């Protein structure tokens, strides 16, 4: 019996990147064919391990011994490439499993993407992977390329790039064709890639598995992802956290922003949670940069690879004309960067060398005088770099035949003397050899050249945001202590009831978790309602409590601001009458007598469920506008305190909580505490709570109070 420890499925992913042997099942002697291209590329790129062509029709292929079957191969096989028609694919995978092949790539299409029959075959592939422990990439994929070890398990044109031109970008794609075009364009733009993974139908391994692996790969510094949709939100979160803690940015092009993913829901929270809004929240929470255009990936990669990480958001803009400077300032502020006044010392230094019609303000306008007095550029740039309050510098790039060689030398000297990022915009380039040489020197130095103001500002804003997320990630701790056993037991007992949860019981759930609720009590008669009202103090509210009526407003089951005993009696009887007319068969457990909470700001806090990420926490301003305005934010629990603070700051109406028109500021600390406790409920009762609405939660100048709550069981 073999006593050696068995490798886990996670461990076996390494064989896609570090195989000592690769078999091509269905190999062709025609190197131009799909099943011949991997062999040609492996030989051309000088793969150091063993290459085993498998095809009973040949004895030799490209000078390599060709074997009739996987079983006939004399040595171990770490990675198999399955390049067969669909009819032979499953048998080939079974043969690989019997041979104890560690990993397999399946090019073949015709599985779940074409219909029920193909889906059934794909399910068999998934089952085989689970039973055998062999990890499978695909089917219906372009495969994998890993330049560091010359692994060419693909038929993609990306294999044609020279290894000497490879880099540290890893690209993982759910669309083979789109991913291939992206990588090829990135290489043309000067961003070398090291890894290309086309995941196809994800019968076994998902894109998240490769993010997780590359987060620990020394040859990968950042990752690009083309994403149509995740199957496993928890796995995606784990992978994203690994990348964030490793300092490896993930840039995602996520398609499918439309409302097609939205669904009907029992609560406001559920109705507001569209498919894309949850992905957007997840990206923000995990430090993932969402890109819209390919150039967003290219420019970010160039800026990140410079190694210059901005320490803050304050930028200085140096220009040769007022117009570009104003445009750049606008774009910087649009993307969240700050364009501050320069220090008095800096302005004085710049003013001393500018012509009288120039401007030493930020942006600094050197005017066209810089064309004839190029020393002006260096003097202004050095003054800006010496200003300790500036974090990022934008400057114009003059790469022309008339540019003095000494100017570029001085710029590079200034750049090397500091750790601040420098970005050249806009860029003036002619077709002279001198210009080409200057561009080459700038790129070798690692200084980003981004011609358009919008791209330059967006790129640096993304880099600043990522650096901020990284700093917070080092302090972030989402491990929340378990709730007291008494609290958990209370919630379990209420959720264990077979009927729907009333508002009263919903608030008992919240109160068990330390969330402050209104002073209230159930009354079974008008006399009892009057007695409770006296105890609570007028004014009060009356609300019908019935397991059969979750939305009381629709039934006319709420009376507010009752100031006298007579009003309470009259309202109690009116409520009972309305409910009998609205829902004659409903079972009424009583009327909730509740204190009226005045002042403060109404907000909504809730839990909804997403088919990918599971429970999601939502926050927004409450009242009648929340559903119409969709001004809400989401996070995937467990969340950190900083996540809760970000949720509050993200909504457009956040300023209302800070106090407007003489009103006092709201107690945002109390609000954060509520959001954190709701997150705890979402985690600890993920299988029992389907949706939860606290609407409204009144946030007061001191403290907060739940006025209404709806809990929907799964």
C-alpha positions as CSV (number, residue, x, y, z in Angstrom):
1,X,0.0,0.0,0.0
2,X,1.3,3.4,-0.9
3,X,2.1,5.3,2.3
4,X,3.2,8.5,0.7
5,X,0.9,11.5,1.4
6,X,-1.6,12.2,-1.4
7,X,-1.6,15.5,-3.2
8,X,-4.8,17.5,-2.9
9,X,-6.7,18.8,-5.9
10,X,-5.4,22.3,-5.1
11,X,-1.8,21.1,-5.1
12,X,-2.3,19.5,-8.5
13,X,-3.0,22.9,-10.1
14,X,0.8,23.4,-10.1
15,X,1.1,20.8,-12.8
16,X,-0.4,23.1,-15.3
17,X,2.5,25.5,-14.7
18,X,5.3,23.2,-13.7
19,X,4.9,19.9,-15.5
20,X,7.9,17.7,-16.1
21,X,6.0,15.9,-18.9
22,X,3.2,16.8,-21.3
23,X,1.2,14.4,-23.4
24,X,-0.8,15.5,-26.4
25,X,-3.7,13.1,-26.9
26,X,-4.9,13.0,-30.5
27,X,-1.6,14.6,-31.7
28,X,-1.3,15.4,-35.4
29,X,1.8,15.3,-37.6
30,X,0.5,18.4,-39.3
31,X,1.9,21.2,-37.1
32,X,-0.6,23.7,-38.5
33,X,-3.6,21.7,-37.1
34,X,-5.1,22.3,-33.7
35,X,-3.7,19.1,-32.4
36,X,-0.3,19.7,-33.9
37,X,0.3,23.3,-32.7
38,X,1.1,22.4,-29.1
39,X,3.9,20.1,-30.2
40,X,5.3,22.7,-32.5
41,X,5.2,25.4,-29.8
42,X,6.7,23.1,-27.1
43,X,9.6,22.3,-29.4
44,X,10.1,25.9,-30.6
45,X,10.0,27.2,-27.0
46,X,12.3,24.4,-25.9
47,X,10.2,22.9,-23.2
48,X,12.6,21.2,-20.8
49,X,10.4,18.2,-19.9
50,X,9.3,15.1,-21.8
51,X,6.8,15.5,-24.7
52,X,4.6,12.5,-25.5
53,X,2.5,12.6,-28.7
54,X,-0.4,10.1,-28.4
55,X,-1.9,8.7,-31.6
56,X,-2.1,5.1,-32.8
57,X,-1.7,6.2,-36.4
58,X,1.9,7.4,-36.0
59,X,5.2,6.0,-34.8
60,X,7.0,9.3,-34.8
61,X,5.8,13.0,-34.9
62,X,8.2,15.9,-35.3
63,X,11.1,13.6,-34.2
64,X,9.3,12.4,-31.1
65,X,8.2,8.9,-30.4
66,X,4.5,8.7,-30.8
67,X,2.6,6.3,-28.5
68,X,-0.7,4.5,-29.4
69,X,-2.3,5.3,-26.0
70,X,-1.8,7.1,-22.8
71,X,-1.3,3.7,-21.0
72,X,1.6,2.9,-23.4
73,X,3.7,5.9,-22.3
74,X,6.6,4.5,-20.2
75,X,6.9,7.4,-17.8
76,X,4.6,9.5,-15.7
77,X,2.5,12.2,-17.3
78,X,2.0,15.4,-15.4
79,X,-0.1,17.3,-17.9
80,X,-2.3,15.9,-20.8
81,X,-3.7,18.0,-23.6
82,X,-6.9,16.4,-25.0
83,X,-7.2,17.4,-28.7
84,X,-9.8,14.8,-29.8
85,X,-13.3,15.0,-31.3
86,X,-16.1,15.0,-28.7
87,X,-16.7,11.3,-29.2
88,X,-13.3,10.3,-27.8
89,X,-12.9,12.9,-25.2
90,X,-14.4,11.2,-22.2
91,X,-12.6,7.9,-22.8
92,X,-9.3,9.8,-23.2
93,X,-9.9,11.5,-19.8
94,X,-10.7,8.2,-18.2
95,X,-7.5,6.7,-19.6
96,X,-5.6,9.7,-18.1
97,X,-7.2,9.1,-14.7
98,X,-6.2,5.5,-14.8
99,X,-2.6,6.5,-15.7
100,X,-2.7,8.9,-12.7
101,X,-2.2,12.0,-14.9
102,X,-2.2,15.0,-12.6
103,X,-3.8,17.6,-14.9
104,X,-5.6,17.8,-18.2
105,X,-6.5,20.5,-20.7
106,X,-9.6,19.8,-22.9
107,X,-9.8,21.8,-26.1
108,X,-12.9,20.0,-27.4
109,X,-16.1,21.9,-27.8
110,X,-19.7,20.6,-28.0
111,X,-20.5,20.2,-24.3
112,X,-22.8,22.3,-22.0
113,X,-22.6,25.3,-24.5
114,X,-24.7,23.4,-27.1
115,X,-27.5,21.7,-25.2
116,X,-28.7,18.9,-22.9
117,X,-26.7,16.1,-24.4
118,X,-23.5,18.1,-24.2
119,X,-24.3,19.2,-20.7
120,X,-24.7,15.5,-19.6
121,X,-21.3,14.7,-21.0
122,X,-19.8,17.7,-19.2
123,X,-21.4,16.5,-15.9
124,X,-19.5,13.2,-16.5
125,X,-16.3,15.2,-16.9
126,X,-16.9,17.0,-13.6
127,X,-17.7,13.8,-11.8
128,X,-14.5,12.1,-13.2
129,X,-12.5,15.0,-11.9
130,X,-14.0,14.7,-8.4
131,X,-13.5,10.9,-8.3
132,X,-10.0,10.8,-9.6
133,X,-8.5,14.0,-8.2
134,X,-7.2,14.9,-11.7
135,X,-7.7,18.6,-12.3
136,X,-9.3,19.5,-15.6
137,X,-9.1,22.8,-17.6
138,X,-12.0,23.2,-20.0
139,X,-13.7,21.8,-22.0
140,X,-14.3,24.2,-24.9
141,X,-11.2,26.3,-24.2
142,X,-8.0,27.6,-25.8
143,X,-5.9,26.1,-23.1
144,X,-3.0,27.5,-21.1
145,X,0.3,29.2,-21.9
146,X,3.0,29.8,-19.2
147,X,6.1,31.4,-20.7
148,X,8.2,31.0,-17.6
149,X,8.5,27.2,-18.1
150,X,7.7,27.2,-21.8
151,X,4.4,25.4,-21.1
152,X,2.4,25.5,-24.4
153,X,-0.8,23.6,-23.6
154,X,-2.8,25.6,-26.1
155,X,-3.6,26.2,-29.8
156,X,-3.7,30.0,-29.3
157,X,-1.7,32.4,-31.3
158,X,-0.4,33.8,-28.0
159,X,2.2,30.9,-28.2
160,X,3.9,32.8,-31.1
161,X,5.3,35.5,-28.9
162,X,9.0,35.3,-28.0
163,X,9.7,34.3,-24.5
164,X,12.2,37.1,-24.3
165,X,9.3,39.5,-24.7
166,X,7.2,37.9,-22.0
167,X,6.3,39.7,-18.8
168,X,4.5,39.5,-15.5
169,X,0.9,39.9,-16.6
170,X,-1.4,36.9,-16.1
171,X,-4.6,36.9,-18.2
172,X,-7.5,34.6,-17.3
173,X,-10.5,34.6,-19.6
174,X,-13.9,33.0,-19.9
175,X,-13.9,33.9,-23.6
176,X,-11.0,32.3,-25.5
177,X,-11.3,34.6,-28.5
178,X,-11.6,37.8,-26.5
179,X,-8.8,36.8,-24.2
180,X,-6.5,36.0,-27.0
181,X,-7.1,39.4,-28.7
182,X,-6.6,41.2,-25.4
183,X,-3.2,39.5,-24.7
184,X,-2.0,40.1,-28.3
185,X,-3.0,43.8,-28.1
186,X,-1.4,44.2,-24.7
187,X,1.9,42.8,-26.0
188,X,1.8,45.2,-29.0
189,X,1.2,48.1,-26.5
190,X,4.4,47.1,-24.6
191,X,2.9,45.1,-21.7
192,X,4.5,41.7,-21.7
193,X,2.4,38.8,-20.4
194,X,3.6,35.6,-18.8
195,X,0.4,33.5,-18.4
196,X,-2.7,33.0,-20.6
197,X,-5.5,30.8,-19.3
198,X,-8.7,30.1,-21.2
199,X,-11.0,28.4,-18.8
200,X,-13.8,27.5,-21.2
201,X,-16.8,25.8,-19.6
202,X,-15.2,25.3,-16.2
203,X,-16.3,21.7,-15.8
204,X,-13.8,21.4,-13.0
205,X,-11.4,24.3,-12.5
206,X,-12.8,27.8,-12.5
207,X,-11.2,31.1,-13.2
208,X,-11.0,31.7,-9.4
209,X,-8.7,28.7,-9.0
210,X,-6.2,30.3,-11.4
211,X,-6.4,33.7,-9.7
212,X,-5.7,31.9,-6.4
213,X,-2.7,30.1,-7.9
214,X,-1.2,33.1,-9.6
215,X,-1.5,35.1,-6.4
216,X,1.3,33.0,-5.1
217,X,3.3,32.8,-8.3
218,X,6.6,34.6,-8.3
219,X,6.4,35.2,-12.0
220,X,3.1,37.1,-11.9
221,X,2.8,40.7,-10.7
222,X,-0.8,41.5,-11.8
223,X,-3.8,39.8,-13.4
224,X,-6.3,40.7,-16.0
225,X,-9.7,38.8,-16.1
226,X,-12.4,38.6,-18.7
227,X,-15.5,37.6,-16.7
228,X,-19.0,36.7,-17.8
229,X,-20.1,35.3,-14.4
230,X,-18.8,33.4,-11.4
231,X,-20.2,30.1,-10.3
232,X,-18.8,30.1,-6.8
233,X,-18.8,33.4,-5.0
234,X,-16.9,32.1,-1.9
235,X,-14.2,30.7,-4.1
236,X,-13.9,34.0,-5.9
237,X,-13.7,35.9,-2.6
238,X,-10.9,33.6,-1.3
239,X,-8.9,34.1,-4.5
240,X,-9.4,37.9,-4.6
241,X,-8.3,38.2,-0.9
242,X,-5.2,36.1,-1.7
243,X,-4.3,38.5,-4.5
244,X,-5.0,41.6,-2.5
245,X,-2.9,40.4,0.5
246,X,-0.1,39.4,-2.0
247,X,-0.2,42.9,-3.6
248,X,-1.1,41.6,-7.0
249,X,-3.8,43.8,-8.6
250,X,-6.7,42.2,-10.4
251,X,-8.3,44.1,-13.3
252,X,-11.6,42.7,-14.5
253,X,-13.7,43.3,-17.6
254,X,-17.1,42.1,-16.4
255,X,-19.7,41.9,-19.1
256,X,-23.5,41.8,-18.4
257,X,-24.3,45.1,-16.8
258,X,-27.9,45.1,-17.8
259,X,-30.9,44.5,-15.6
260,X,-31.3,40.9,-16.9
261,X,-30.0,39.6,-13.6
262,X,-32.6,41.4,-11.4
263,X,-35.4,39.5,-9.8
264,X,-38.6,39.9,-8.0
265,X,-38.2,39.9,-4.3
266,X,-40.2,40.1,-1.1
267,X,-38.3,43.0,0.3
268,X,-37.0,46.4,-0.8
269,X,-33.5,45.1,-0.3
270,X,-34.0,42.2,-2.7
271,X,-35.7,44.3,-5.3
272,X,-32.8,46.8,-5.3
273,X,-30.1,44.1,-5.8
274,X,-29.4,43.7,-9.5
275,X,-26.9,41.2,-10.7
276,X,-24.3,43.9,-11.7
277,X,-24.7,46.0,-8.5
278,X,-23.6,43.0,-6.4
279,X,-20.5,42.4,-8.6
280,X,-19.6,46.1,-8.5
281,X,-19.8,46.0,-4.7
282,X,-17.7,42.8,-4.5
283,X,-15.0,44.4,-6.7
284,X,-14.8,47.5,-4.5
285,X,-14.7,45.4,-1.4
286,X,-12.0,43.1,-2.7
287,X,-9.8,45.8,-4.2
288,X,-10.6,44.6,-7.8
289,X,-10.3,47.3,-10.5
290,X,-13.1,47.1,-13.0
291,X,-12.1,48.1,-16.5
292,X,-14.2,49.1,-19.4
293,X,-11.7,49.3,-22.2
294,X,-8.6,47.2,-23.1
295,X,-6.4,50.4,-22.8
296,X,-7.4,50.6,-19.1
297,X,-5.6,47.3,-18.5
298,X,-2.6,48.4,-20.6
299,X,-2.1,51.8,-19.0
300,X,-2.6,50.4,-15.5
301,X,-0.1,47.6,-16.1
302,X,2.5,50.1,-17.4
303,X,2.0,52.4,-14.4
304,X,2.0,49.6,-11.9
305,X,5.2,48.0,-13.3
306,X,7.0,51.3,-12.9
307,X,7.2,50.4,-9.2
308,X,6.2,54.0,-8.2
309,X,3.2,53.7,-5.8
310,X,1.6,57.0,-5.0
311,X,1.4,57.9,-1.3
312,X,-1.7,60.0,-1.7
313,X,-4.2,61.6,-4.1
314,X,-2.6,65.1,-4.5
315,X,-1.4,65.8,-8.0
316,X,0.6,68.5,-9.6
317,X,0.1,69.3,-13.3
318,X,2.8,70.8,-15.5
319,X,1.7,72.0,-18.9
320,X,2.8,74.0,-21.9
321,X,-0.6,75.5,-22.4
322,X,-3.6,76.5,-20.3
323,X,-6.2,74.3,-22.2
324,X,-4.6,70.9,-21.6
325,X,-3.9,71.9,-18.0
326,X,-7.5,72.7,-17.3
327,X,-8.7,69.5,-19.0
328,X,-6.3,67.5,-16.9
329,X,-7.4,69.2,-13.7
330,X,-11.0,68.5,-14.5
331,X,-10.3,64.8,-15.2
332,X,-8.2,64.4,-12.1
333,X,-11.0,65.7,-9.9
334,X,-13.6,63.7,-11.9
335,X,-11.7,60.5,-11.0
336,X,-11.2,61.4,-7.3
337,X,-7.7,62.9,-7.4
338,X,-7.0,66.2,-5.7
339,X,-5.4,69.2,-7.4
340,X,-4.2,71.4,-4.5
341,X,-2.6,74.8,-4.4
342,X,1.2,74.4,-4.5
343,X,3.1,75.6,-1.4
344,X,4.3,79.2,-1.3
345,X,7.9,78.1,-1.6
346,X,7.2,76.0,-4.7
347,X,5.1,78.7,-6.4
348,X,7.9,81.3,-5.7
349,X,10.5,79.0,-7.3
350,X,8.4,78.4,-10.4
351,X,7.4,82.0,-10.7
352,X,11.0,83.1,-10.7
353,X,11.7,81.2,-13.9
354,X,8.4,81.6,-15.8
355,X,7.7,84.4,-18.3
356,X,5.3,87.1,-16.8
357,X,2.4,85.6,-18.7
358,X,2.9,82.1,-17.3
359,X,1.1,80.7,-14.2
360,X,2.7,79.2,-11.2
361,X,-0.6,77.9,-9.9
362,X,-1.6,74.3,-10.2
363,X,-1.8,73.5,-13.1
364,X,1.5,75.2,-13.8
365,X,1.4,76.8,-17.3
366,X,4.9,77.2,-18.8
367,X,3.3,78.5,-22.0
368,X,4.9,78.1,-25.4
369,X,8.1,79.7,-24.0
370,X,9.2,76.2,-23.0
371,X,9.7,75.4,-26.7
372,X,12.5,77.9,-27.0
373,X,13.7,77.8,-23.4
374,X,13.8,74.1,-22.5
375,X,15.6,74.7,-19.2
376,X,12.3,76.1,-18.0
377,X,10.9,72.6,-18.1
378,X,13.5,71.1,-15.8
379,X,13.4,74.0,-13.3
380,X,9.6,73.8,-13.0
381,X,9.6,70.0,-12.8
382,X,12.3,69.9,-10.1
383,X,10.4,72.5,-8.0
384,X,7.3,70.3,-8.2
385,X,9.1,67.1,-7.3
386,X,10.7,68.9,-4.3
387,X,7.2,69.8,-3.0
388,X,6.6,67.2,-0.3
389,X,2.8,67.8,-0.4
390,X,2.6,66.5,-4.0
391,X,2.1,62.7,-4.5
392,X,1.8,62.4,-8.3
393,X,3.2,64.5,-11.2
394,X,1.7,64.9,-14.6
395,X,3.9,66.6,-17.2
396,X,3.9,67.1,-21.0
397,X,6.1,64.9,-23.1
398,X,8.2,66.5,-25.9
399,X,9.7,63.8,-28.0
400,X,10.6,65.8,-31.1
401,X,13.7,66.2,-33.3
402,X,14.3,69.6,-31.8
403,X,14.1,68.4,-28.1
404,X,17.5,69.1,-26.6
405,X,19.3,65.9,-25.3
406,X,20.1,67.6,-22.1
407,X,16.4,68.0,-21.3
408,X,15.7,64.3,-21.2
409,X,18.8,63.7,-19.1
410,X,17.6,66.3,-16.6
411,X,14.1,64.8,-16.5
412,X,15.5,61.3,-15.8
413,X,17.8,62.7,-13.1
414,X,14.9,64.4,-11.4
415,X,12.8,61.3,-11.7
416,X,15.5,59.1,-10.2
417,X,16.1,61.4,-7.3
418,X,12.5,60.8,-6.0
419,X,10.0,58.0,-5.5
420,X,7.0,59.9,-6.8
421,X,5.2,58.7,-9.9
422,X,5.6,60.7,-13.1
423,X,3.2,60.4,-16.0
424,X,3.8,62.1,-19.4
425,X,0.7,63.6,-21.0
426,X,-0.2,65.0,-23.5
427,X,2.6,63.6,-25.7
428,X,4.2,65.3,-28.7
429,X,6.0,62.9,-30.9
430,X,7.3,63.2,-34.5
431,X,8.7,60.4,-36.7
432,X,12.4,61.3,-36.2
433,X,15.0,58.8,-35.0
434,X,15.7,61.2,-32.0
435,X,12.0,60.9,-30.9
436,X,12.1,57.1,-31.2
437,X,15.3,57.0,-29.1
438,X,13.8,59.3,-26.4
439,X,10.6,57.2,-26.2
440,X,12.8,54.0,-25.8
441,X,14.7,55.7,-23.0
442,X,11.5,56.8,-21.2
443,X,10.0,53.3,-21.4
444,X,13.2,51.7,-20.2
445,X,13.1,54.1,-17.3
446,X,9.6,52.8,-16.6
447,X,7.9,56.2,-16.8
448,X,4.3,55.8,-18.1
449,X,3.5,57.7,-21.3
450,X,-0.3,58.1,-21.6
451,X,-1.4,60.5,-24.4
452,X,-4.9,61.3,-23.3
453,X,-5.9,63.2,-20.1
454,X,-8.9,60.9,-19.4
455,X,-6.7,57.8,-19.6
456,X,-3.9,59.3,-17.5
457,X,-6.2,60.5,-14.7
458,X,-8.2,57.3,-14.6
459,X,-5.0,55.2,-14.5
460,X,-3.5,57.0,-11.6
461,X,-6.8,57.2,-9.8
462,X,-7.1,53.4,-10.1
463,X,-3.5,53.0,-8.8
464,X,-4.2,55.3,-5.8
465,X,-7.4,53.5,-5.0
466,X,-5.6,50.1,-5.2
467,X,-2.8,51.3,-2.9
468,X,-5.4,52.6,-0.4
469,X,-7.1,49.2,-0.5
470,X,-3.8,47.5,0.1
471,X,-3.0,49.6,3.1
472,X,-6.4,48.9,4.6
473,X,-6.1,45.2,3.8
474,X,-3.1,44.9,6.1
475,X,-5.3,46.1,8.9
476,X,-8.5,44.5,7.8
477,X,-10.0,41.7,9.9
478,X,-13.3,40.2,9.0
479,X,-13.1,37.5,11.6
480,X,-16.0,38.4,13.9
481,X,-16.4,36.6,17.2
482,X,-19.4,34.3,17.5
483,X,-22.5,35.8,18.9
484,X,-23.4,34.8,22.5
485,X,-25.2,31.5,22.7
486,X,-28.2,33.1,24.3
487,X,-28.6,35.5,21.3
488,X,-28.3,32.7,18.8
489,X,-30.8,30.6,20.6
490,X,-33.4,33.4,20.6
491,X,-33.0,33.8,16.8
492,X,-33.1,30.1,16.2
493,X,-36.3,29.8,18.1
494,X,-38.0,32.6,16.2
495,X,-36.8,31.4,12.8
496,X,-37.9,27.9,13.7
497,X,-41.5,28.9,13.6
498,X,-43.4,27.4,10.7
499,X,-45.1,30.7,9.9
500,X,-43.9,34.0,8.4
501,X,-42.1,36.3,10.8
502,X,-44.0,39.3,12.1
503,X,-42.5,42.7,12.6
504,X,-42.5,42.1,16.4
505,X,-40.6,38.9,16.0
506,X,-38.3,40.4,13.4
507,X,-37.3,43.2,15.9
508,X,-36.8,40.5,18.6
509,X,-34.2,39.0,16.2
510,X,-32.5,42.3,15.8
511,X,-32.6,43.1,19.5
512,X,-31.0,39.7,20.3
513,X,-28.0,40.9,18.2
514,X,-27.7,44.2,20.0
515,X,-29.5,46.3,17.4
516,X,-31.6,49.0,19.1
517,X,-35.3,48.8,18.4
518,X,-38.3,50.9,19.4
519,X,-40.1,50.5,22.7
520,X,-43.1,48.4,21.9
521,X,-45.5,45.7,23.0
522,X,-48.3,43.5,21.6
523,X,-51.8,44.3,22.5
524,X,-54.7,41.8,22.2
525,X,-57.5,44.3,22.9
526,X,-58.2,48.0,22.7
527,X,-58.0,48.2,26.5
528,X,-54.6,46.6,26.5
529,X,-53.5,48.9,23.6
530,X,-54.5,52.0,25.8
531,X,-52.7,50.6,28.8
532,X,-49.5,50.0,26.8
533,X,-49.8,53.4,25.2
534,X,-49.9,55.0,28.7
535,X,-46.8,53.1,29.7
536,X,-44.8,53.9,26.5
537,X,-46.0,57.6,26.4
538,X,-47.8,59.4,23.7
539,X,-47.6,59.7,20.7
540,X,-47.7,56.1,19.6
541,X,-48.1,54.0,16.5
542,X,-50.4,51.0,16.0
543,X,-49.5,48.2,13.6
544,X,-51.4,45.0,12.7
545,X,-49.3,41.9,13.5
546,X,-50.1,38.9,11.3
547,X,-48.0,36.1,9.9
548,X,-50.3,36.3,6.8
549,X,-49.7,40.0,6.1
550,X,-46.0,40.8,5.7
551,X,-46.6,44.2,4.0
552,X,-48.9,46.1,6.5
553,X,-49.1,49.3,4.5
554,X,-50.9,47.5,1.6
555,X,-53.5,46.3,4.1
556,X,-53.9,49.7,5.7
557,X,-52.6,48.1,8.8
558,X,-50.7,51.1,10.3
559,X,-51.8,54.1,12.3
560,X,-49.2,56.7,13.2
561,X,-48.8,59.6,15.6
562,X,-51.7,58.8,17.9
563,X,-51.7,61.4,20.7
564,X,-54.7,60.4,23.0
565,X,-56.3,57.3,24.5
566,X,-59.4,58.0,22.4
567,X,-57.4,58.0,19.2
568,X,-55.8,54.7,20.2
569,X,-59.2,53.1,20.8
570,X,-60.6,54.3,17.6
571,X,-57.5,53.3,15.6
572,X,-57.3,49.8,17.2
573,X,-60.9,49.1,16.0
574,X,-60.3,50.6,12.6
575,X,-57.2,48.4,12.1
576,X,-59.1,45.2,13.0
577,X,-61.9,46.1,10.6
578,X,-59.5,47.0,7.7
579,X,-57.6,43.7,8.1
580,X,-60.8,41.6,8.0
581,X,-61.8,43.3,4.8
582,X,-58.3,43.0,3.2
583,X,-57.6,39.4,4.2
584,X,-60.6,37.7,5.9
585,X,-58.8,34.4,6.4
586,X,-55.7,36.0,8.0
587,X,-54.7,35.1,11.5
588,X,-54.1,38.2,13.6
589,X,-51.8,37.8,16.6
590,X,-52.5,41.3,17.9
591,X,-51.7,45.0,17.4
592,X,-48.2,46.3,18.0
593,X,-48.2,49.5,20.1
594,X,-44.9,51.3,19.3
595,X,-43.3,54.6,20.4
596,X,-43.0,57.3,17.7
597,X,-39.4,58.2,17.0
598,X,-39.0,61.8,15.8
599,X,-36.0,63.6,14.2
600,X,-33.0,61.9,12.8
601,X,-32.4,60.5,9.3
602,X,-34.3,57.5,7.8
603,X,-32.1,54.9,6.3
604,X,-32.5,51.3,5.2
605,X,-30.2,48.4,6.1
606,X,-30.9,44.9,4.9
607,X,-29.9,41.5,3.7
608,X,-30.6,40.0,0.3
609,X,-29.4,36.8,-1.4
610,X,-27.4,36.7,-4.6
611,X,-27.3,33.4,-6.5
612,X,-23.5,33.7,-6.8
613,X,-22.3,35.4,-3.6
614,X,-25.1,34.4,-1.2
615,X,-26.1,36.8,1.6
616,X,-25.4,40.5,0.8
617,X,-25.7,43.4,3.1
618,X,-27.3,46.6,1.7
619,X,-27.5,50.2,2.9
620,X,-29.2,53.3,1.6
621,X,-31.3,56.3,2.6
622,X,-34.8,55.2,3.7
623,X,-38.2,56.6,3.1
624,X,-40.1,56.6,-0.2
625,X,-37.2,57.4,-2.5
626,X,-34.9,54.5,-1.9
627,X,-36.4,52.2,-4.5
628,X,-37.0,55.0,-7.0
629,X,-33.5,56.5,-6.7
630,X,-31.6,53.2,-6.3
631,X,-29.0,55.1,-4.2
632,X,-27.7,52.1,-2.3
633,X,-24.5,50.2,-1.6
634,X,-23.8,46.5,-1.0
635,X,-21.1,44.4,0.6
636,X,-20.6,40.6,0.9
637,X,-20.4,39.5,4.5
638,X,-18.4,39.1,6.6
639,X,-17.5,42.8,6.4
640,X,-14.9,44.9,8.2
641,X,-15.7,48.1,10.0
642,X,-14.1,50.0,7.1
643,X,-16.4,48.2,4.7
644,X,-19.4,49.5,6.6
645,X,-17.9,53.0,6.6
646,X,-17.4,52.8,2.8
647,X,-21.0,51.6,2.3
648,X,-22.1,54.8,4.0
649,X,-19.8,57.1,2.1
650,X,-20.6,55.5,-1.3
651,X,-24.2,56.6,-1.6
652,X,-24.9,59.9,-3.2
653,X,-27.0,61.0,-0.3
654,X,-24.3,60.5,2.3
655,X,-24.1,64.2,2.9
656,X,-27.6,64.1,4.5
657,X,-26.1,62.1,7.4
658,X,-23.5,64.8,8.0
659,X,-26.2,67.4,8.7
660,X,-27.6,69.9,6.3
661,X,-29.5,73.2,6.6
662,X,-28.8,73.5,10.3
663,X,-29.7,70.0,11.2
664,X,-27.3,68.1,13.5
665,X,-25.1,65.4,12.1
666,X,-26.3,61.8,12.5
667,X,-24.5,59.2,14.7
668,X,-22.7,57.3,12.0
669,X,-20.8,55.2,14.5
670,X,-24.2,53.8,15.7
671,X,-25.1,53.2,12.1
672,X,-21.8,51.4,11.5
673,X,-22.6,49.2,14.5
674,X,-26.0,48.3,13.1
675,X,-24.5,47.4,9.7
676,X,-21.9,45.2,11.4
677,X,-24.4,43.3,13.4
678,X,-26.6,42.8,10.4
679,X,-23.5,41.4,8.6
680,X,-23.1,39.0,11.6
681,X,-26.7,37.8,11.2
682,X,-26.2,37.3,7.5
683,X,-23.2,35.1,8.2
684,X,-24.5,33.1,11.1
685,X,-28.0,32.5,9.7
686,X,-27.1,32.3,6.0
687,X,-29.2,29.2,5.5
688,X,-32.3,30.5,7.3
689,X,-32.6,34.2,6.5
690,X,-33.6,34.8,2.9
691,X,-34.1,38.6,3.1
692,X,-34.2,41.2,5.9
693,X,-35.3,44.8,5.7
694,X,-34.8,47.4,8.4
695,X,-36.8,50.2,6.9
696,X,-36.6,52.7,8.3
697,X,-33.8,52.7,10.8
698,X,-33.8,56.2,12.3
699,X,-30.2,57.5,12.8
700,X,-30.3,60.1,15.5
701,X,-27.7,62.6,16.6
702,X,-27.0,60.1,19.3
703,X,-27.8,56.5,18.6
704,X,-30.2,54.8,16.2
705,X,-33.5,53.0,16.4
706,X,-35.2,50.4,14.3
707,X,-38.8,51.6,13.5
708,X,-39.9,48.8,11.1
709,X,-38.4,45.5,10.2
710,X,-39.2,42.6,7.8
711,X,-37.5,39.2,8.0
712,X,-38.2,36.7,5.2
713,X,-37.2,33.1,5.9
714,X,-35.5,31.0,3.1
